[in-house]
Structure formats: structure tokens, C-alpha cells
Amino acid sequence: MSAPDTDVEKQKQRHRPALLGIGGVMLFGGALLVGLIVWVVAQGQEPVEPEVRIDGRTGEEVVVE
């Protein structure tokens, strides 16, 4: 059932703050998502070398210089 007497312009004005808030949150979430993607890509490009390796043949520790 729909309301028998609706004023669309009045409803636009009443819902404007909520819609602006939802839009702001969506923009903020999108900015955070882009920031996360940039951070992951930037961190993923650096190879990590251990300071000590184990020689598979002898089991001895080999210091990486």
C-alpha cells in the first residue's frame, strides 16, 4: 500500500541530510579502499631477504651478506 497523499518535493527536503550522509560515507569508504590498494601494491614490490639461510645439503646456517 502506498500513502494516499505524498508530496515528493517535501520528502526530498526531509531526506536530504540522510542522503548526503550516505554519499559522504560512500566517498570515505571508497577513499579508504583506494588507499588500501595503493598500500598493498607498494608493500608487495619489496622482496624480503632473510638474514640467515639454511643450507639444504648440510643443514648449516649461512649468513646472507
Steps between C-alpha positions, in 0.01 A plus 500: 500500500620846424423821679192670354642853519874532425696816439819400320668839540435501873646149532811606304563775752443271799734229372777730374721476817477122505581470131794739532628297795473175306683657206774631729550160658519339155769749392695445823480121457612528138798714603597244765472219246722684251749571779506133597559390140785751457659392830478127414650555155780713644582246772483203265784620280775465760663158515576383851838336546568305818817582694580132545436214257521128560712297258280211388791261452675547832238663726745776595402863533639725224513875573374711209712808434 
